[in-house]
């Protein structure tokens, strides 16, 4: 009987999170730090100038402060304005990685392939 009573106290103590009964957690202070770029993949015809609009989702939740960039301006340029950006291709072929960073440092990417 005494043994059952001791286990009840130990289990009850862990339920109310007394020191020594902590559980490990991999969650961070920000509930959704994944920054997604939509669309994630785009295929364009090289030799033809095209425009594509990108939109972000997730990240730190501050949907007005993003930094947009393209890995190769000779393939295309991205013009960011908050959570949306416009990509304008050149007539060159290649692969361009579109990158967006929010104020908390979360990064999202998309790939533009021009063939």
Buried (B, 14 or more C-beta within 10 A) or exposed (E): EEEEEEEEEEEEEEEEEEEEEEEEEEEEEEEEBEBBBEEEEBEBEBEEEBEBEBBBEBBBEEBEEBEBBBBBEEBBBBEBEEBBBBBEBBEEBBEBEBBBBBEBEBBBEBBBBBE
